[in-house]
Amino acid sequence: MVLSFSTSFAMTPCFFYDELCAEVNRYYEVTWNKWLEKLKSEYFANPWTVISLIAASILLGLTIVQTFGINIYF
């Protein structure tokens, strides 16, 4: 019964996702894209790491403004 099913279907020589696979492979041939993916998967996989990076950036920015800011009060 299984053999009769297999003979009734025509096998197509082309793969349906050829274009998609080629596009993904071209995307990952670019070194910058590999680095970004590695950065996302290893260092920013957890949402808390993203939140802590944002908080640290804001804190650093405020520190720089406080240190090198212009005094408007004389």
C-alpha positions in Angstrom: 0.0 0.0 0.0 2.8 2.4 0.8 4.6 1.6 -2.4 1.5 2.4 -4.4 1.4 5.8 -2.9 5.0 6.6 -3.6 4.6 5.7 -7.3 1.6 8.0 -7.8 3.5 11.2 -6.8 6.0 12.8 -9.1 9.2 13.9 -7.4 10.2 17.5 -8.2 13.9 18.1 -8.8 13.9 21.6 -7.3 13.7 22.4 -3.7 10.9 24.8 -2.8 13.0 26.9 -0.5 16.1 27.2 -2.7 15.8 31.0 -3.0 15.2 31.4 0.7 18.2 29.2 1.6 20.4 31.1 -0.8 19.3 34.4 0.7 20.0 33.3 4.2 23.4 32.0 3.3 24.2 35.3 1.5 23.1 37.2 4.6 25.4 35.2 6.9 28.4 35.5 4.6 28.6 39.1 5.7 30.9 39.3 8.8 29.0 42.2 10.4 25.8 40.1 10.4 27.7 37.2 12.1 29.0 39.5 14.8 25.6 41.0 15.5 24.0 37.6 15.7 26.7 36.4 18.1 26.3 39.6 20.2 22.5 39.1 20.4 22.6 35.4 21.2 25.5 35.4 23.7 25.2 38.7 25.5 21.6 39.9 25.0 19.6 36.7 25.2 18.2 37.8 28.5 16.0 40.9 28.7 17.6 42.0 32.0 21.0 42.4 30.2 19.4 44.8 27.8 17.8 46.8 30.6 21.0 46.9 32.5 22.9 48.2 29.4 20.3 50.9 29.0 20.5 51.9 32.6 24.3 51.9 32.6 24.4 54.1 29.4 22.0 56.6 31.0 24.1 56.7 34.1 27.3 57.2 32.2 25.7 59.9 30.1 24.4 61.8 33.2 27.9 61.5 34.8 29.5 63.0 31.8 27.0 65.8 31.7 27.5 66.5 35.4 31.3 66.4 35.0 31.8 68.4 31.8 28.5 70.3 31.8 28.5 74.1 31.6 27.5 75.8 34.8 24.5 78.0 34.1 24.3 79.2 37.7 27.1 81.6 38.7 
